[in-house]
Amino acid sequence: MPTDDYEIEDIKVLEGLQAVRKRPAMYIGSTDKKGLHHLVYEVVDNSIDEALSGYCTLIEVVLKQDGSVSVTDNGRGIPVEIHKKYDKPGVEIAMTMLHAGGKFDKTAYKVSGGLHGVGVSVVNALSKWLEVEVKRNKKKYYQRFEGGTPVGNLKEIGTADGTGTKVTFYPDTEIFEEIAFDYETLSKRLQELAFLNKGLTIRIENENDGRQEQFSYDGGIIQYVKYINKNKNCLFNEPIYIRGEKNGVDIEIAIQYTDGYTENIFTFVNNINTHEGGTHLSGFKAGITRVINDYGKRNVFKKDEILSGEDIREGLTAILSCKIPEPQFEGQTKTRLGNSELKGIVESLIYDKLSIFLEENPTISGVVLDKALRASRAREAARRARELTRRKGLIESSALPGKLADCSSKDATQSELYLVEGDSAGGSAKQGRDREFHAILPLRGKILNVEKSRLDKILENKEILAIISAMGTGIGDEFNIDKARYYKVIIMTDADVDGAHIRTLLLTFFFRYMRELIEAGFVYIAQPPLYKIVKGKQELYAYSEKEKNKIIQDIGKASIHRYKGLGEMNPPQLWETTMDPAHRILKRVTVEDAVAANLLFSILMGEDVEARREFIEQHAKEVMNLDI
């Protein structure tokens, strides 16, 4: 247990709270649902920082019936004493001054996730009201804020057993587009935090519907890997666990192989998901490639035989979690680690520890090497196929797929690629499009399920090859988003079961092999109308049951046509309802939670039929438009 206490002198103030309410997106990214949930994460991060320092074992998040949220922990409690320099209690300083908190002084926090110290003060500024209760010095303290401003002074309201902090806030409706918190979204993040902080218990409760969950994992990231692989066939039962510390950096790694063909490596720094990787990921990849090649040379390989990193990572699931005193993130989004020293630290750790494991566990070593060698045999065929899709081969129009009706614009930022189900709908789309910026690629039948196929087989599929060739980015390790020929890729399929299946197959492909397109916000799903409602010469379109009922209520008796396929619409109708930028509805595909998305694609497109059946039964009532 750490001995350093968290005292009033530990709070450092870099600058006052300014302009947060005027420009909230600068601090929380956006004022939509993502930004709304970010408020909760910022408060929870403060409690997690207490856990990282060894003082907090329990965090409770409650969605209140009045729309507010409370976050309670059993940490040390925010200091309540008067700060000599600012003549205010520590609680008020932390709640009202930007860049204020103990995390700027490493005697209070060795490592911290909320690095900029803007968290709780920004939450306060963007809340209609916020209340904080602190248990400290065997007393309970309370202070209320409205719009970031204190309403009265901090006051003592009773005695207390133990220590801790409770923050309750109600988001400002003048700032956020909507203030309805999503239980599932919060639950997934809290579960992730519980995995990453072994022994920490996190509870969530929704007072509106009674749902509640508790997350606590004594196995930490070992259990995290098992959770990710729960619907996959693993090549060995227990994940390999590696831990080490060097220069104040604490590193945990858990790895396990499956019989699948894609790699799933999730990296975290101080509990922050570094989606874009960074130096720690580079060190991990270099280390595992070197150690397995060295083991193979000593035991299995023929002369001069060597495996590529791709071969070695095929079917790999890994969690890499680093706790760093002074992380350097590239960009405000904290998604890429830039500390140069981390590459060497991680690489040497995995090389040293995994070398010992492989020598001591020859059965597992043999399974891993066999998997990698089989991947290597398929690699050359895949590489030859990939050569056909590279950007340099797309300079001449003859390299583009023959059925692609390309747009005339050469400005990728203005160009859109429609992936259309079927030749009939593709024909209508070609006739109805705006040729300046709309490119149309009709897809015949259902593309290959990439979840069950190795890359060499994937690149033999004509429809997938056509998509890759049209995009110009390449795929996998050779993917380069700067070479994208279109900044919008729009999946346009029929509103029936087959259309939904094709859409899922396409999304699986993009997620597994072109995930950067999704992360960059390039992938969309078109929303064609479900109904055409005709009364006399009046034609109206409805995109949902609710919209249809509203139209019928407004205009009375009318003729209703339920669209089953895009091919039922003539070119002008398709343009008017689904393709015209002035009127169309597009849904942008996002990956808020890569782990959850990975699990979902494994369930829907993988081999485990029972898991898929359970998923369908669990979510059957959520279906909005059922085609029967």
Stockholm file with secondary structure:
# STOCKHOLM 1.0

chainA/1-628         MPTDDYEIEDIKVLEGLQAVRKRPAMYIGSTDKKGLHHLVYEVVDNSIDEALSGYCTLIEVVLKQDGSVSVTDNGRGIPVEIHKKYDKPGVEIAMTMLHAGGKFDKTAYKVSGGLHGVGVSVVNALSKWLEVEVKRNKKKYYQRFEGGTPVGNLKEIGTADGTGTKVTFYPDTEIFEEIAFDYETLSKRLQELAFLNKGLTIRIENENDGRQEQFSYDGGIIQYVKYINKNKNCLFNEPIYIRGEKNGVDIEIAIQYTDGYTENIFTFVNNINTHEGGTHLSGFKAGITRVINDYGKRNVFKKDEILSGEDIREGLTAILSCKIPEPQFEGQTKTRLGNSELKGIVESLIYDKLSIFLEENPTISGVVLDKALRASRAREAARRARELTRRKGLIESSALPGKLADCSSKDATQSELYLVEGDSAGGSAKQGRDREFHAILPLRGKILNVEKSRLDKILENKEILAIISAMGTGIGDEFNIDKARYYKVIIMTDADVDGAHIRTLLLTFFFRYMRELIEAGFVYIAQPPLYKIVKGKQELYAYSEKEKNKIIQDIGKASIHRYKGLGEMNPPQLWETTMDPAHRILKRVTVEDAVAANLLFSILMGEDVEARREFIEQHAKEVMNLDI
#=GR chainA/1-628 SS CCCCCCCGGGCEECSCCCSTTTSTHHHHSCSSHHHHHHHHHHHHHHHHHHHHTTCCCEEEEEECTTSCEEEEECSSCCCCSEETTTTEEHHHHHHHSTTEEGGGSTTTCSSCSCTTSCHHHHHHHTEEEEEEEEEETTEEEEEEEETTEEEEEEEEEEECSSCEEEEEEEECTTTSSCCCCCHHHHHHHHHHHHHHSTTCEEEEEETTTCCEEEECCTTTHHHHHHHHTTTSCBSSSSCEEEEEEETTEEEEEEEEEBSSSSCEEEEEETTEECTTCBHHHHHHHHHHHHHHHHHHHHHTCCTTCCCCHHHHHTTEEEEEEEECSSCCBSTTTTCSBCCTHHHHHHHHHHHHHHHHHHHHCHHHHHHHHHHHHHHHHHHHHHHHHHHTTSGGGGSSGGGSCTTCBCCSCCCGGGCEEEEEESHHHHHHHHHHSCTTTEEEEEECSCCCCGGGSCHHHHTTCHHHHHHHHHHCSCCGGGCCGGGCSCSEEEEECCSSHHHHHHHHHHHHHHHHHCHHHHHTTCEEEECCCSEEEEETTEEEEESSHHHHHHHHHHHCSCEEEECCCGGGSCHHHHIIIIICTTTCCEEECCCSCHHHHHHHHHHHHSSCHHHHHHHHHHHGGGCSSCCC
#=GC SS_cons         CCCCCCCGGGCEECSCCCSTTTSTHHHHSCSSHHHHHHHHHHHHHHHHHHHHTTCCCEEEEEECTTSCEEEEECSSCCCCSEETTTTEEHHHHHHHSTTEEGGGSTTTCSSCSCTTSCHHHHHHHTEEEEEEEEEETTEEEEEEEETTEEEEEEEEEEECSSCEEEEEEEECTTTSSCCCCCHHHHHHHHHHHHHHSTTCEEEEEETTTCCEEEECCTTTHHHHHHHHTTTSCBSSSSCEEEEEEETTEEEEEEEEEBSSSSCEEEEEETTEECTTCBHHHHHHHHHHHHHHHHHHHHHTCCTTCCCCHHHHHTTEEEEEEEECSSCCBSTTTTCSBCCTHHHHHHHHHHHHHHHHHHHHCHHHHHHHHHHHHHHHHHHHHHHHHHHTTSGGGGSSGGGSCTTCBCCSCCCGGGCEEEEEESHHHHHHHHHHSCTTTEEEEEECSCCCCGGGSCHHHHTTCHHHHHHHHHHCSCCGGGCCGGGCSCSEEEEECCSSHHHHHHHHHHHHHHHHHCHHHHHTTCEEEECCCSEEEEETTEEEEESSHHHHHHHHHHHCSCEEEECCCGGGSCHHHHIIIIICTTTCCEEECCCSCHHHHHHHHHHHHSSCHHHHHHHHHHHGGGCSSCCC
//
